[in-house]
Amino acid sequence: MSHPTEAQSGHQEFVTLVAGGQNFCIEITQIREIRRWTPVTILPHSPAHVLGVINLRGAVIPIIDLASKLGFPKINPTERHVIIIVAIEDRIVGLLVESVSEILGVSSDEVRETPRGQEDSTTRAIQGIIPVGDDMTKIISLATLLPNEGQVAA
């Protein structure tokens, strides 16, 4: 365990989730709410990973299939799936995921650097890896993964 002063300065909290059968996490400060899947309004000519939009208390929010955006097979949403409403800079976006697991608190020295091979926007979006037991949880940088999503026709 680290000393309290180190834990205070380098402590981060993430919400862990499953997308594409893989463990990922997002900084807790970016999450606005977690809600059950609800049907979306489909928009014509949207990128494959954009499922459509929902009306959330008067705001039109784009819903992204996170598995599809990360290169995994698309999620076939059911009532068991979850939408995570996140804030990316000044935008609000919904992420469809298979499930949300827990809040994970780690110190910055527990975060490992992502091995770098061939780079594309998806691999650059994995900003670190946290070993958890026998598994690895990948940290998603939403600003890198979804730059200006919904404002630019992709």
C-alpha angles and dihedrals in degrees: 000000000000127000116269093249091055092045091052095049100039102030118124130181124210136180109230120219142170122238124163089001090295131113117246135161138206128203108267091227090067095055118095099174144336118226141170120266114276125180116269134219106248118229119211118244094014121152112266093254093054106087095185137267138297131204107240110185091321097319121109106228124190114228117216124197097228094196091053092046089053092052099260125122114286119268115246096216122227132167088273092066124091136221115213111203107212137180115227107187102302097344132090116214134171120226119204109216135169094240146335114234117182148314110275119201115195138166116240092250090063091061112093125207115257111250107245123221126138107000128219132149091276097050091044088055091065098086098178147340128241116202108224113181108303093340138074123229114204120217113225120212100210094193090057095042096045109029108180090335113183094019096070123051101240 
